[in-house]
Amino acid sequence: DGGITQSPKYLFRKEGQNVTLSCEQNLNHDAMYWYRQDPGQGLRLIYYSQIVNDFQKGDIAEGYSVSREKKESFPLTVTSAQKNPTAFYLCASSFRSGTPSPGYGYTFGSGTRLTVV
Amino acid sequence: DQQVKQNSPSLSVQEGRISILNCDYTNSMFDYFLWYKKYPAEGPTFLISISSIKDKNEDGRFTVFLNKSAKHLSLHIVPSQPGDSAVYFCAANQAGTALIFGKGTTLSVSS
């Protein structure tokens, strides 16, 4: 059964710690994305990657880092430099970004809720 | 600066009636427009899309209309059902770039 898996579902971080959120997909999608959702803010783009070993910053990349060593995996590290990391994090994947096809869209994971304690 | 705007945070509709969700955008270079539905603590699910060369796309109870001159699109749900109650996000992109999302509209359908 193809899909996109985010883990863990809930994550707690102490002040000053780095944490890594996992995202794995078996849809053979080329592109992967990380978004952050805050109440009343919608989904804001953190990073995205269209191919292995390449990624681009989104609108709110400061304090985050990513890697794309395998097509299936796109982990997100929330560093201590991110001043307000408490949020709901969503990973998504798609065929090559912007590919025009009927029903074009991203497949999203079920999200990770990160809380700073 | 918001490129995709959903100015109505919430909408309440009775079951069986039409729901109309609106979205405005500022970037005339957008190629694709999409609507997603989201329940709390879950990822969004894709609903329907439209390319910039069309002005209407229909899929069952869902129809998206695009007015390029007004930089406006809308999602019509007919008839509305209680299971449609969720947050709806409008999104857009240029080919080769990531989707930009609006802030969402919470739809409540009462029976």
gemmi code that builds the backbone of each chain (N, CA, C; Angstrom):
import gemmi

chains = {
    "A": [
        ("ASP", (0.846, -1.188, 0.000), (0.000, 0.000, 0.000), (0.882, 1.238, 0.000)),
        ("GLY", (0.814, 2.030, -1.068), (1.679, 3.200, -1.172), (1.206, 4.328, -0.303)),
        ("GLY", (2.189, 5.089, 0.210), (1.804, 6.231, 1.021), (3.015, 6.976, 1.515)),
        ("ILE", (2.762, 7.922, 2.399), (3.814, 8.747, 2.974), (3.669, 8.684, 4.485)),
        ("THR", (4.765, 8.389, 5.172), (4.733, 8.139, 6.605), (5.584, 9.146, 7.346)),
        ("GLN", (4.973, 9.793, 8.324), (5.703, 10.710, 9.183), (5.794, 10.105, 10.579)),
        ("SER", (6.965, 10.273, 11.189), (7.115, 9.811, 12.568), (8.075, 10.725, 13.310)),
        ("PRO", (7.893, 10.857, 14.638), (6.762, 10.331, 15.405), (5.523, 11.200, 15.211)),
        ("LYS", (4.402, 10.784, 15.744), (3.180, 11.583, 15.641), (3.233, 12.781, 16.603)),
        ("TYR", (3.819, 12.525, 17.788), (4.005, 13.591, 18.776), (5.469, 13.615, 19.187)),
        ("LEU", (6.004, 14.826, 19.367), (7.412, 14.970, 19.727), (7.551, 16.147, 20.684)),
        ("PHE", (8.333, 15.932, 21.725), (8.558, 16.995, 22.705), (10.046, 17.348, 22.692)),
        ("ARG", (10.306, 18.620, 22.675), (11.696, 19.089, 22.609), (11.989, 20.031, 23.765)),
        ("LYS", (13.139, 19.844, 24.365), (13.559, 20.786, 25.395), (14.244, 21.970, 24.729)),
        ("GLU", (14.252, 23.085, 25.427), (14.931, 24.280, 24.930), (16.391, 23.946, 24.610)),
        ("GLY", (16.866, 24.389, 23.440), (18.265, 24.196, 23.084), (18.586, 22.878, 22.414)),
        ("GLN", (17.592, 22.016, 22.274), (17.825, 20.719, 21.646), (17.516, 20.762, 20.156)),
        ("ASN", (18.233, 19.942, 19.408), (17.859, 19.684, 18.019), (16.993, 18.427, 17.992)),
        ("VAL", (16.000, 18.418, 17.120), (15.199, 17.202, 16.933), (15.004, 16.970, 15.440)),
        ("THR", (14.856, 15.697, 15.076), (14.676, 15.356, 13.669), (13.337, 14.659, 13.463)),
        ("LEU", (12.586, 15.165, 12.488), (11.308, 14.585, 12.115), (11.511, 13.739, 10.856)),
        ("SER", (10.936, 12.551, 10.892), (11.135, 11.625, 9.787), (9.993, 11.710, 8.787)),
        ("CYS", (10.321, 11.541, 7.502), (9.332, 11.479, 6.434), (9.807, 10.482, 5.387)),
        ("GLU", (9.006, 9.453, 5.157), (9.352, 8.412, 4.183), (8.165, 8.189, 3.249)),
        ("GLN", (8.453, 8.031, 1.943), (7.374, 7.755, 0.993), (7.761, 6.587, 0.076)),
        ("ASN", (6.757, 5.796, -0.281), (6.984, 4.675, -1.206), (6.101, 4.819, -2.442)),
        ("LEU", (5.888, 6.057, -2.838), (5.048, 6.371, -3.995), (5.874, 6.591, -5.254)),
        ("ASN", (7.187, 6.473, -5.123), (8.104, 6.746, -6.232), (7.998, 8.204, -6.707)),
        ("HIS", (7.635, 9.078, -5.780), (7.566, 10.497, -6.104), (8.955, 11.110, -6.139)),
        ("ASP", (9.122, 12.066, -7.049), (10.422, 12.731, -7.168), (10.594, 13.835, -6.135)),
        ("ALA", (9.538, 14.602, -5.912), (9.634, 15.809, -5.090), (9.058, 15.576, -3.696)),
        ("MET", (9.682, 16.212, -2.710), (9.190, 16.146, -1.333), (9.250, 17.523, -0.705)),
        ("TYR", (8.363, 17.748, 0.267), (8.172, 19.077, 0.827), (7.957, 18.996, 2.341)),
        ("TRP", (8.335, 20.073, 3.031), (7.984, 20.235, 4.434), (7.226, 21.546, 4.604)),
        ("TYR", (6.057, 21.429, 5.270), (5.256, 22.592, 5.602), (5.046, 22.631, 7.114)),
        ("ARG", (4.780, 23.816, 7.593), (4.470, 24.015, 9.002), (3.091, 24.654, 9.089)),
        ("GLN", (2.250, 24.132, 10.005), (0.938, 24.730, 10.214), (0.842, 25.287, 11.614)),
        ("ASP", (0.492, 26.557, 11.711), (0.191, 27.217, 12.971), (-1.256, 27.689, 12.921)),
        ("PRO", (-1.905, 27.815, 14.072), (-3.312, 28.262, 14.076), (-3.473, 29.595, 13.349)),
        ("GLY", (-4.401, 29.635, 12.410), (-4.683, 30.867, 11.680), (-3.647, 31.255, 10.641)),
        ("GLN", (-2.628, 30.405, 10.451), (-1.550, 30.743, 9.510), (-1.546, 29.881, 8.262)),
        ("GLY", (-2.373, 28.922, 8.178), (-2.340, 28.051, 7.012), (-1.082, 27.204, 6.999)),
        ("LEU", (-0.674, 26.768, 5.801), (0.514, 25.941, 5.643), (1.624, 26.796, 5.047)),
        ("ARG", (2.747, 26.848, 5.731), (3.867, 27.648, 5.236), (5.028, 26.729, 4.885)),
        ("LEU", (5.653, 26.985, 3.745), (6.696, 26.118, 3.195), (8.024, 26.333, 3.896)),
        ("ILE", (8.631, 25.227, 4.357), (9.922, 25.312, 5.041), (11.047, 25.000, 4.043)),
        ("TYR", (11.003, 23.811, 3.465), (11.991, 23.364, 2.474), (11.296, 22.457, 1.476)),
        ("TYR", (11.866, 22.359, 0.270), (11.413, 21.336, -0.648), (12.581, 20.828, -1.474)),
        ("SER", (12.379, 19.628, -2.019), (13.436, 18.972, -2.785), (12.798, 18.336, -4.009)),
        ("GLN", (13.356, 18.623, -5.169), (12.789, 18.069, -6.395), (13.523, 16.823, -6.856)),
        ("ILE", (14.783, 16.685, -6.425), (15.560, 15.493, -6.777), (16.504, 15.175, -5.623)),
        ("VAL", (17.047, 13.977, -5.636), (17.997, 13.563, -4.602), (19.205, 14.492, -4.580)),
        ("ASN", (19.676, 14.771, -3.376), (20.855, 15.609, -3.138), (20.674, 17.063, -3.559)),
        ("ASP", (19.426, 17.494, -3.677), (19.156, 18.901, -3.988), (17.917, 19.351, -3.233)),
        ("PHE", (17.949, 20.554, -2.664), (16.769, 21.076, -1.974), (16.831, 22.602, -1.990)),
        ("GLN", (15.676, 23.212, -1.824), (15.550, 24.670, -1.848), (14.847, 25.160, -0.586)),
        ("LYS", (15.230, 26.340, -0.146), (14.576, 26.955, 1.004), (13.191, 27.450, 0.612)),
        ("GLY", (12.271, 27.326, 1.568), (10.958, 27.908, 1.407), (10.900, 29.256, 2.109)),
        ("ASP", (9.677, 29.662, 2.477), (9.489, 30.989, 3.059), (9.997, 31.117, 4.495)),
        ("ILE", (10.074, 29.999, 5.223), (10.419, 30.075, 6.649), (11.508, 29.066, 6.993)),
        ("ALA", (12.605, 29.025, 6.225), (13.651, 28.006, 6.388), (14.562, 28.254, 7.596)),
        ("GLU", (14.589, 29.467, 8.120), (15.528, 29.776, 9.202), (15.294, 28.895, 10.420)),
        ("GLY", (16.374, 28.265, 10.902), (16.268, 27.410, 12.077), (15.965, 25.965, 11.745)),
        ("TYR", (15.859, 25.648, 10.476), (15.593, 24.278, 10.026), (16.695, 23.818, 9.073)),
        ("SER", (16.886, 22.488, 9.008), (17.776, 21.919, 8.000), (17.178, 20.618, 7.488)),
        ("VAL", (17.546, 20.249, 6.261), (17.024, 19.028, 5.644), (18.163, 18.313, 4.914)),
        ("SER", (17.892, 17.069, 4.541), (18.790, 16.316, 3.675), (17.930, 15.464, 2.753)),
        ("ARG", (18.491, 15.111, 1.595), (17.762, 14.252, 0.648), (18.780, 13.295, 0.027)),
        ("GLU", (19.171, 12.312, 0.839), (20.178, 11.347, 0.399), (19.552, 10.194, -0.371)),
        ("LYS", (18.259, 9.960, -0.135), (17.529, 8.903, -0.838), (16.233, 9.491, -1.379)),
        ("LYS", (15.750, 8.927, -2.454), (14.513, 9.416, -3.060), (13.340, 9.278, -2.094)),
        ("GLU", (13.375, 8.225, -1.262), (12.229, 7.925, -0.415), (12.176, 8.745, 0.874)),
        ("SER", (13.263, 9.420, 1.233), (13.362, 9.994, 2.564), (13.738, 11.467, 2.530)),
        ("PHE", (13.091, 12.254, 3.412), (13.356, 13.693, 3.460), (13.220, 14.162, 4.908)),
        ("PRO", (14.206, 13.864, 5.769), (14.094, 14.246, 7.181), (14.295, 15.746, 7.401)),
        ("LEU", (13.586, 16.253, 8.392), (13.664, 17.667, 8.757), (14.242, 17.774, 10.159)),
        ("THR", (15.288, 18.568, 10.325), (15.857, 18.828, 11.646), (15.459, 20.219, 12.092)),
        ("VAL", (14.859, 20.270, 13.268), (14.508, 21.546, 13.888), (15.641, 21.877, 14.846)),
        ("THR", (16.392, 22.909, 14.555), (17.562, 23.221, 15.354), (17.212, 24.174, 16.493)),
        ("SER", (18.161, 24.362, 17.390), (17.959, 25.271, 18.515), (17.840, 26.716, 18.044)),
        ("ALA", (18.212, 26.984, 16.815), (18.104, 28.337, 16.268), (16.667, 28.706, 15.910)),
        ("GLN", (15.790, 27.717, 15.853), (14.375, 27.990, 15.561), (13.722, 28.449, 16.854)),
        ("LYS", (13.314, 29.713, 16.894), (12.884, 30.326, 18.163), (11.477, 29.919, 18.595)),
        ("ASN", (10.664, 29.527, 17.668), (9.286, 29.184, 18.017), (8.891, 27.892, 17.293)),
        ("PRO", (9.443, 26.753, 17.705), (9.251, 25.523, 16.940), (7.935, 24.796, 17.193)),
        ("THR", (7.193, 25.183, 18.225), (5.944, 24.483, 18.516), (4.957, 24.678, 17.379)),
        ("ALA", (4.594, 23.574, 16.703), (3.705, 23.645, 15.542), (3.381, 22.229, 15.080)),
        ("PHE", (2.511, 22.154, 14.076), (2.172, 20.903, 13.428), (2.937, 20.862, 12.112)),
        ("TYR", (3.765, 19.821, 11.917), (4.626, 19.741, 10.740), (4.095, 18.691, 9.770)),
        ("LEU", (4.000, 19.094, 8.510), (3.457, 18.218, 7.479), (4.476, 18.000, 6.384)),
        ("CYS", (4.652, 16.761, 6.012), (5.513, 16.378, 4.906), (4.623, 15.979, 3.734)),
        ("ALA", (5.054, 16.258, 2.535), (4.277, 15.914, 1.344), (5.212, 15.463, 0.237)),
        ("SER", (4.634, 14.784, -0.747), (5.430, 14.372, -1.901), (4.579, 14.497, -3.151)),
        ("SER", (5.248, 14.568, -4.300), (4.542, 14.649, -5.572), (5.482, 14.188, -6.680)),
        ("PHE", (4.900, 13.936, -7.848), (5.752, 13.774, -9.000), (6.413, 15.122, -9.254)),
        ("ARG", (7.318, 15.189, -10.151), (8.159, 16.373, -10.302), (7.338, 17.650, -10.178)),
        ("SER", (7.810, 18.560, -9.352), (7.081, 19.772, -9.008), (6.585, 20.482, -10.258)),
        ("GLY", (5.311, 20.713, -10.314), (4.739, 21.439, -11.435), (4.357, 20.566, -12.594)),
        ("THR", (4.491, 19.250, -12.436), (4.124, 18.371, -13.547), (2.647, 18.548, -13.888)),
        ("PRO", (2.336, 18.938, -15.081), (0.933, 19.147, -15.431), (0.232, 17.837, -15.740)),
        ("SER", (-0.662, 17.421, -14.899), (-1.432, 16.208, -15.157), (-2.766, 16.335, -14.442)),
        ("PRO", (-3.785, 15.706, -14.984), (-5.087, 15.768, -14.321), (-4.997, 15.229, -12.909)),
        ("GLY", (-5.636, 15.905, -12.005), (-5.594, 15.436, -10.625), (-4.259, 15.691, -9.947)),
        ("TYR", (-3.489, 16.561, -10.523), (-2.192, 16.894, -9.934), (-2.368, 17.378, -8.514)),
        ("GLY", (-1.562, 16.875, -7.660), (-1.628, 17.337, -6.286), (-0.556, 16.669, -5.465)),
        ("TYR", (-0.406, 17.104, -4.251), (0.549, 16.498, -3.344), (-0.153, 15.454, -2.494)),
        ("THR", (0.609, 14.437, -2.077), (0.160, 13.491, -1.076), (0.815, 13.892, 0.234)),
        ("PHE", (-0.001, 14.075, 1.250), (0.512, 14.503, 2.544), (0.581, 13.344, 3.523)),
        ("GLY", (1.549, 13.432, 4.452), (1.575, 12.535, 5.587), (0.567, 12.983, 6.633)),
        ("SER", (0.508, 12.259, 7.737), (-0.481, 12.572, 8.773), (0.032, 13.578, 9.788)),
        ("GLY", (1.290, 14.015, 9.636), (1.790, 15.106, 10.445), (2.495, 14.696, 11.727)),
        ("THR", (3.354, 15.598, 12.216), (4.023, 15.455, 13.517), (3.757, 16.724, 14.304)),
        ("ARG", (3.254, 16.551, 15.513), (3.044, 17.723, 16.376), (4.242, 17.852, 17.296)),
        ("LEU", (4.962, 18.949, 17.141), (6.149, 19.223, 17.951), (5.811, 20.254, 19.016)),
        ("THR", (6.187, 19.943, 20.246), (5.950, 20.851, 21.370), (7.250, 21.084, 22.125)),
        ("VAL", (7.548, 22.333, 22.396), (8.722, 22.667, 23.218), (8.308, 22.683, 24.681)),
        ("VAL", (9.065, 21.951, 25.499), (8.731, 21.883, 26.933), (9.842, 22.524, 27.768)),
    ],
    "B": [
        ("ASP", (4.273, 38.929, 2.276), (3.147, 39.325, 1.443), (2.425, 38.067, 0.950)),
        ("GLN", (1.150, 37.957, 1.294), (0.405, 36.764, 0.945), (0.091, 36.716, -0.535)),
        ("GLN", (0.479, 35.657, -1.190), (0.161, 35.493, -2.603), (-1.172, 34.788, -2.806)),
        ("VAL", (-1.594, 34.016, -1.815), (-2.871, 33.300, -1.888), (-3.670, 33.666, -0.644)),
        ("LYS", (-4.860, 34.206, -0.856), (-5.629, 34.730, 0.264), (-7.010, 34.097, 0.342)),
        ("GLN", (-7.354, 33.638, 1.519), (-8.703, 33.175, 1.794), (-9.230, 34.095, 2.877)),
        ("ASN", (-10.059, 35.026, 2.500), (-10.447, 36.109, 3.402), (-11.542, 35.730, 4.390)),
        ("SER", (-12.214, 34.611, 4.160), (-13.256, 34.186, 5.097), (-12.724, 33.054, 5.956)),
        ("PRO", (-12.504, 33.291, 7.238), (-11.981, 32.220, 8.100), (-12.979, 31.086, 8.302)),
        ("SER", (-14.283, 31.397, 8.179), (-15.276, 30.355, 8.447), (-16.518, 30.570, 7.592)),
        ("LEU", (-17.247, 29.461, 7.413), (-18.492, 29.482, 6.636), (-19.414, 28.425, 7.227)),
        ("SER", (-20.673, 28.807, 7.446), (-21.673, 27.850, 7.956), (-22.781, 27.696, 6.935)),
        ("VAL", (-23.148, 26.439, 6.655), (-24.135, 26.133, 5.616), (-25.035, 25.009, 6.115)),
        ("GLN", (-26.269, 25.013, 5.659), (-27.170, 23.910, 6.009), (-27.005, 22.756, 5.035)),
        ("GLU", (-27.226, 21.567, 5.536), (-27.140, 20.374, 4.701), (-28.061, 20.498, 3.494)),
        ("GLY", (-27.536, 20.107, 2.333), (-28.320, 20.163, 1.108), (-28.146, 21.454, 0.321)),
        ("ARG", (-27.654, 22.494, 1.003), (-27.459, 23.774, 0.314), (-26.092, 23.815, -0.353)),
        ("ILE", (-25.836, 24.899, -1.088), (-24.540, 25.069, -1.735), (-23.558, 25.739, -0.789)),
        ("SER", (-22.314, 25.245, -0.790), (-21.212, 25.912, -0.086), (-20.322, 26.549, -1.142)),
        ("ILE", (-19.966, 27.800, -0.938), (-19.066, 28.497, -1.864), (-17.892, 29.029, -1.067)),
        ("LEU", (-16.707, 28.507, -1.368), (-15.490, 28.952, -0.706), (-14.664, 29.749, -1.706)),
        ("ASN", (-14.171, 30.886, -1.266), (-13.478, 31.806, -2.159), (-11.989, 31.925, -1.875)),
        ("CYS", (-11.268, 32.285, -2.921), (-9.812, 32.408, -2.823), (-9.350, 33.465, -3.819)),
        ("ASP", (-8.479, 34.363, -3.395), (-7.899, 35.366, -4.281), (-6.386, 35.174, -4.337)),
        ("TYR", (-5.787, 35.548, -5.444), (-4.347, 35.422, -5.550), (-3.770, 36.668, -6.210)),
        ("THR", (-2.483, 36.889, -6.004), (-1.855, 38.106, -6.520), (-0.866, 37.830, -7.653)),
        ("ASN", (-0.367, 36.593, -7.759), (0.665, 36.276, -8.742), (0.032, 35.806, -10.052)),
        ("SER", (0.121, 36.621, -11.075), (-0.502, 36.276, -12.356), (0.254, 35.171, -13.087)),
        ("MET", (1.398, 34.754, -12.553), (2.189, 33.694, -13.179), (1.802, 32.291, -12.700)),
        ("PHE", (0.884, 32.191, -11.762), (0.469, 30.870, -11.292), (-0.108, 30.045, -12.446)),
        ("ASP", (0.297, 28.772, -12.485), (-0.171, 27.869, -13.544), (-1.279, 26.931, -13.069)),
        ("TYR", (-1.239, 26.582, -11.795), (-2.180, 25.582, -11.284), (-2.773, 26.057, -9.965)),
        ("PHE", (-4.029, 25.684, -9.769), (-4.748, 26.029, -8.557), (-5.411, 24.772, -8.027)),
        ("LEU", (-5.315, 24.573, -6.724), (-5.823, 23.345, -6.122), (-6.600, 23.664, -4.855)),
        ("TRP", (-7.503, 22.764, -4.509), (-8.213, 22.823, -3.235), (-7.921, 21.543, -2.460)),
        ("TYR", (-7.648, 21.733, -1.164), (-7.414, 20.624, -0.258), (-8.405, 20.719, 0.898)),
        ("LYS", (-8.710, 19.558, 1.463), (-9.587, 19.445, 2.620), (-8.764, 18.882, 3.766)),
        ("LYS", (-8.965, 19.428, 4.971), (-8.158, 18.968, 6.087), (-8.997, 18.824, 7.348)),
        ("TYR", (-8.823, 17.675, 8.027), (-9.405, 17.462, 9.349), (-8.317, 17.715, 10.391)),
        ("PRO", (-8.707, 18.050, 11.630), (-7.716, 18.309, 12.686), (-6.763, 17.141, 12.880)),
        ("ALA", (-5.499, 17.453, 13.095), (-4.448, 16.473, 13.383), (-4.247, 15.453, 12.257)),
        ("GLU", (-4.659, 15.799, 11.056), (-4.417, 14.950, 9.894), (-3.778, 15.772, 8.783)),
        ("GLY", (-3.189, 15.083, 7.802), (-2.678, 15.786, 6.643), (-3.804, 16.170, 5.696)),
        ("PRO", (-3.624, 17.225, 4.894), (-4.645, 17.615, 3.920), (-4.809, 16.545, 2.842)),
        ("THR", (-6.006, 16.441, 2.308), (-6.249, 15.532, 1.184), (-6.663, 16.354, -0.035)),
        ("PHE", (-6.140, 15.981, -1.174), (-6.398, 16.688, -2.419), (-7.863, 16.521, -2.833)),
        ("LEU", (-8.495, 17.637, -3.237), (-9.896, 17.602, -3.650), (-10.043, 17.747, -5.161)),
        ("ILE", (-9.581, 18.863, -5.663), (-9.805, 19.179, -7.066), (-8.806, 20.244, -7.496)),
        ("SER", (-8.468, 20.254, -8.778), (-7.513, 21.240, -9.278), (-8.008, 21.829, -10.591)),
        ("ILE", (-7.366, 22.925, -11.003), (-7.671, 23.541, -12.288), (-6.403, 24.203, -12.802)),
        ("SER", (-6.174, 24.097, -14.081), (-5.009, 24.782, -14.656), (-5.436, 26.159, -15.135)),
        ("SER", (-4.459, 27.014, -15.349), (-4.755, 28.412, -15.690), (-5.373, 28.570, -17.076)),
        ("ILE", (-5.363, 27.499, -17.876), (-5.937, 27.603, -19.230), (-7.426, 27.272, -19.242)),
        ("LYS", (-7.948, 26.868, -18.084), (-9.362, 26.534, -17.989), (-10.075, 27.518, -17.080)),
        ("ASP", (-11.413, 27.537, -17.150), (-12.145, 28.382, -16.225), (-13.103, 27.592, -15.340)),
        ("LYS", (-13.185, 26.290, -15.566), (-14.075, 25.464, -14.754), (-13.591, 24.024, -14.780)),
        ("ASN", (-13.692, 23.370, -13.622), (-13.429, 21.939, -13.552), (-14.392, 21.335, -12.540)),
        ("GLU", (-14.997, 20.210, -12.931), (-16.037, 19.612, -12.110), (-15.680, 18.176, -11.763)),
        ("ASP", (-15.967, 17.786, -10.510), (-15.739, 16.411, -10.080), (-16.805, 16.055, -9.047)),
        ("GLY", (-17.861, 15.429, -9.530), (-18.950, 15.056, -8.632), (-19.626, 16.277, -8.042)),
        ("ARG", (-19.656, 16.344, -6.719), (-20.305, 17.480, -6.046), (-19.429, 18.732, -6.006)),
        ("PHE", (-18.183, 18.608, -6.436), (-17.220, 19.708, -6.327), (-16.937, 20.337, -7.691)),
        ("THR", (-17.022, 21.667, -7.733), (-16.702, 22.406, -8.955), (-15.805, 23.571, -8.574)),
        ("VAL", (-14.729, 23.747, -9.329), (-13.858, 24.894, -9.107), (-13.992, 25.818, -10.318)),
        ("PHE", (-14.140, 27.108, -10.031), (-14.233, 28.140, -11.064), (-13.016, 29.053, -10.951)),
        ("LEU", (-12.433, 29.407, -12.088), (-11.280, 30.305, -12.112), (-11.596, 31.529, -12.950)),
        ("ASN", (-11.415, 32.697, -12.368), (-11.585, 33.970, -13.060), (-10.227, 34.666, -13.072)),
        ("LYS", (-9.497, 34.492, -14.176), (-8.118, 35.004, -14.232), (-8.067, 36.519, -14.218)),
        ("SER", (-9.017, 37.161, -14.829), (-8.973, 38.637, -14.873), (-9.140, 39.214, -13.482)),
        ("ALA", (-9.919, 38.536, -12.648), (-10.130, 39.001, -11.275), (-9.150, 38.362, -10.306)),
        ("LYS", (-8.328, 37.428, -10.783), (-7.414, 36.664, -9.933), (-8.196, 36.044, -8.758)),
        ("HIS", (-9.221, 35.329, -9.115), (-10.143, 34.784, -8.117), (-10.545, 33.373, -8.508)),
        ("LEU", (-10.591, 32.494, -7.518), (-11.180, 31.185, -7.763), (-12.110, 30.822, -6.621)),
        ("SER", (-13.032, 29.927, -6.940), (-13.997, 29.526, -5.934), (-14.254, 28.022, -6.039)),
        ("LEU", (-14.602, 27.446, -4.919), (-14.970, 26.037, -4.837), (-16.444, 25.961, -4.456)),
        ("HIS", (-17.233, 25.280, -5.286), (-18.646, 25.083, -5.008), (-18.877, 23.630, -4.624)),
        ("ILE", (-19.594, 23.421, -3.541), (-19.945, 22.071, -3.096), (-21.467, 21.990, -3.101)),
        ("VAL", (-21.996, 21.101, -3.959), (-23.444, 20.973, -4.072), (-23.842, 19.505, -4.222)),
        ("PRO", (-24.729, 18.964, -3.390), (-25.225, 19.583, -2.167), (-24.233, 19.373, -1.030)),
        ("SER", (-24.232, 20.267, -0.083), (-23.326, 20.138, 1.065), (-23.832, 19.041, 1.999)),
        ("GLN", (-22.871, 18.321, 2.593), (-23.194, 17.237, 3.515), (-22.431, 17.456, 4.825)),
        ("PRO", (-22.946, 16.955, 5.934), (-22.240, 17.140, 7.220), (-20.790, 16.640, 7.184)),
        ("GLY", (-20.516, 15.590, 6.418), (-19.156, 15.075, 6.285), (-18.205, 16.014, 5.566)),
        ("ASP", (-18.755, 17.065, 4.963), (-17.901, 18.057, 4.297), (-17.306, 19.040, 5.302)),
        ("SER", (-17.763, 19.006, 6.534), (-17.251, 19.923, 7.558), (-15.764, 19.669, 7.794)),
        ("ALA", (-14.950, 20.677, 7.519), (-13.489, 20.552, 7.588), (-12.893, 21.927, 7.286)),
        ("VAL", (-11.574, 22.000, 7.292), (-10.885, 23.207, 6.833), (-10.498, 23.001, 5.370)),
        ("TYR", (-10.792, 23.995, 4.547), (-10.484, 23.927, 3.116), (-9.378, 24.929, 2.795)),
        ("PHE", (-8.334, 24.420, 2.145), (-7.211, 25.261, 1.758), (-7.177, 25.421, 0.246)),
        ("CYS", (-6.971, 26.634, -0.179), (-6.696, 26.957, -1.557), (-5.178, 26.981, -1.718)),
        ("ALA", (-4.661, 26.502, -2.856), (-3.217, 26.503, -3.085), (-2.945, 26.782, -4.555)),
        ("ALA", (-1.759, 27.308, -4.832), (-1.410, 27.637, -6.216), (0.087, 27.535, -6.404)),
        ("ASN", (0.505, 27.331, -7.664), (1.937, 27.362, -7.939), (2.209, 27.646, -9.409)),
        ("GLN", (3.445, 28.029, -9.656), (3.978, 28.052, -11.020), (4.659, 26.713, -11.240)),
        ("ALA", (4.666, 26.234, -12.475), (5.336, 24.977, -12.778), (6.784, 25.041, -12.293)),
        ("GLY", (7.209, 24.003, -11.588), (8.579, 23.927, -11.103), (8.795, 24.493, -9.716)),
        ("THR", (7.745, 25.012, -9.104), (7.891, 25.544, -7.746), (6.898, 24.861, -6.813)),
        ("ALA", (7.093, 25.046, -5.519), (6.227, 24.395, -4.542), (4.902, 25.142, -4.402)),
        ("LEU", (3.886, 24.401, -3.947), (2.573, 24.997, -3.730), (2.626, 26.054, -2.635)),
        ("ILE", (1.873, 27.133, -2.850), (1.677, 28.160, -1.831), (0.232, 28.055, -1.385)),
        ("PHE", (0.026, 27.980, -0.075), (-1.300, 27.763, 0.479), (-1.874, 29.042, 1.084)),
        ("GLY", (-3.205, 29.151, 1.040), (-3.889, 30.183, 1.785), (-4.024, 29.768, 3.242)),
        ("LYS", (-4.684, 30.620, 4.058), (-4.792, 30.338, 5.488), (-5.934, 29.398, 5.831)),
        ("GLY", (-6.783, 29.111, 4.871), (-7.842, 28.145, 5.103), (-9.170, 28.769, 5.486)),
        ("THR", (-10.250, 28.055, 5.166), (-11.614, 28.424, 5.571), (-12.235, 27.209, 6.231)),
        ("THR", (-12.764, 27.395, 7.436), (-13.425, 26.306, 8.149), (-14.886, 26.249, 7.739)),
        ("LEU", (-15.274, 25.143, 7.112), (-16.657, 24.948, 6.680), (-17.391, 24.089, 7.701)),
        ("SER", (-18.560, 24.559, 8.124), (-19.417, 23.780, 9.022), (-20.749, 23.555, 8.327)),
        ("VAL", (-21.108, 22.288, 8.150), (-22.372, 21.939, 7.508), (-23.273, 21.316, 8.561)),
        ("SER", (-24.392, 21.967, 8.807), (-25.308, 21.491, 9.855), (-26.465, 20.714, 9.230)),
        ("SER", (-26.892, 19.684, 9.963), (-27.997, 18.844, 9.447), (-29.343, 19.344, 9.966)),
    ],
}
model = gemmi.Model(1)
for chain_id, residues in chains.items():
    chain = gemmi.Chain(chain_id)
    for i, (resn, *xyz) in enumerate(residues, 1):
        res = gemmi.Residue()
        res.name, res.seqid = resn, gemmi.SeqId(i, " ")
        for name, pos in zip(("N", "CA", "C"), xyz):
            atom = gemmi.Atom()
            atom.name, atom.element = name, gemmi.Element(name[0])
            atom.pos, atom.b_iso = gemmi.Position(*pos), 0.0
            res.add_atom(atom)
        chain.add_residue(res)
    model.add_chain(chain)
structure = gemmi.Structure()
structure.add_model(model)
structure.setup_entities()
